[in-house]
Amino acid sequence: MITGLTILIAINCVLLMAVVLIQNPKGGGVDSNFGGAAANQMFGAAKSTDFVEKITWILAATLFVLCVITAMLVSGNTTGSEVIQELQ
C-alpha cells in the first residue's frame, strides 16, 4: 500500500513539474517558446491559462493529500519501540 502511494506521489510530482514549466509567467516561459502557439490555437489564450492553472492547483492538492495519507499510514505501521529494536 505504501509502495503504491509512493509511486503515485512520484508520478504526481513529475506531472506537477511539467505543468509548472508549461505555465507562462510574467517574463515568458516554456509555454511561449515551445507550446504556446499550439495551446492557444486549441484552447484560446485565456482558456489555456485557466486550464493550466487549474491543473496546477489540482496536482498540488493531490500531492498534499497523498503525502498526508502516506505519513499517517507510515506512522500507524511503526512505533518508536519497533524502530529502536530494528536499529539495535
Number of C-alpha atoms within 10 A of each C-alpha: 8 12 9 10 15 14 12 15 19 13 12 17 16 11 16 19 12 12 16 18 13 20 20 17 12 6 6 10 16 14 20 17 11 11 13 17 13 12 16 16 10 10 13 12 13 9 13 17 18 12 11 16 17 12 16 19 12 13 18 16 12 16 19 13 13 17 16 12 14 19 13 11 14 12 11 9 9 10 10 8 9 11 10 9 8 7 7 6
